[in-house]
Amino acid sequence: MATNNSISSTNDTVDPVCQMKVPPGRKHITVTHNRKRYYFCAEACRKSFEENPGKYLTSIPAKRKGLWGRYLERLNKATGGKPPSCCH
């Protein structure tokens, strides 16, 4: 893993650590991993990525939005993903 500016980048400019869009002025903070360039919003995010890239490159399910989504996330956390005993 090394910072390298010679490999062409994709149009994707989202920081893999914090999921923040990287502003054009900060596109110089990059890391190339497995022949793909990743952009970061800050040096702290870049350092975290370099320490453990696998943590940030695994697919994470999309967060549910809205009141119902937050309710389902809390219910899933409280029950450990099992249905409540009253249902089954």
Secondary structure as the mmCIF struct_conf table of DSSP 4:
data_model
#
loop_
_struct_conf.conf_type_id
_struct_conf.id
_struct_conf.beg_label_comp_id
_struct_conf.beg_label_asym_id
_struct_conf.beg_label_seq_id
_struct_conf.end_label_comp_id
_struct_conf.end_label_asym_id
_struct_conf.end_label_seq_id
STRN STRN1 ALA A 2 ALA A 2
BEND BEND1 ASN A 5 ILE A 7
HELX_LH_PP_P HELX_LH_PP_P1 SER A 8 SER A 9
BEND BEND2 ASN A 11 ASN A 11
STRN STRN2 VAL A 14 VAL A 14
TURN_TY1_P TURN_TY1_P1 PRO A 16 CYS A 18
HELX_LH_PP_P HELX_LH_PP_P2 MET A 20 MET A 20
STRN STRN3 LYS A 21 LYS A 21
HELX_LH_PP_P HELX_LH_PP_P3 VAL A 22 PRO A 23
HELX_RH_3T_P HELX_RH_3T_P1 PRO A 24 ARG A 26
TURN_TY1_P TURN_TY1_P2 LYS A 27 HIS A 28
STRN STRN4 THR A 30 HIS A 33
TURN_TY1_P TURN_TY1_P3 ASN A 34 ARG A 35
STRN STRN5 LYS A 36 TYR A 39
BEND BEND3 CYS A 41 ALA A 42
HELX_RH_AL_P HELX_RH_AL_P1 GLU A 43 GLU A 51
HELX_RH_AL_P HELX_RH_AL_P2 PRO A 53 LEU A 57
BEND BEND4 THR A 58 THR A 58
HELX_LH_PP_P HELX_LH_PP_P4 PRO A 61 ARG A 64
HELX_RH_AL_P HELX_RH_AL_P3 GLY A 66 THR A 79
TURN_TY1_P TURN_TY1_P4 GLY A 80 GLY A 81
HELX_LH_PP_P HELX_LH_PP_P5 LYS A 82 PRO A 84
TURN_TY1_P TURN_TY1_P5 SER A 85 CYS A 87
#
